[in-house]
């Protein structure tokens, strides 16, 4: 799943991308992603 949703702002960025890694699922602020996260809304 690579989609985004709006959430709390991190340094002015309020989008979060859903990520799966090594069997885990979570949300990462797009501020921390080098490609600014997903362009597909959830």
Residue, then its C-alpha position, 0 to 999 in steps of 0.5 A: x500500500x502506497x497512499x497518503x492521508x492528511x495528518x499532523x504537520x511535521x515542519x510544515x508538511x501535513x501529508x503521511x504515506x502508508x508504508x509496509x516494511x519487513x511485515x510491519x505497517x505504519x505511517x511516515x510523515x512525508x517530511x522524512x521521505x526523500x521523494x515526498x511520499x505517495x501521490x495517491x490518496x488513500 
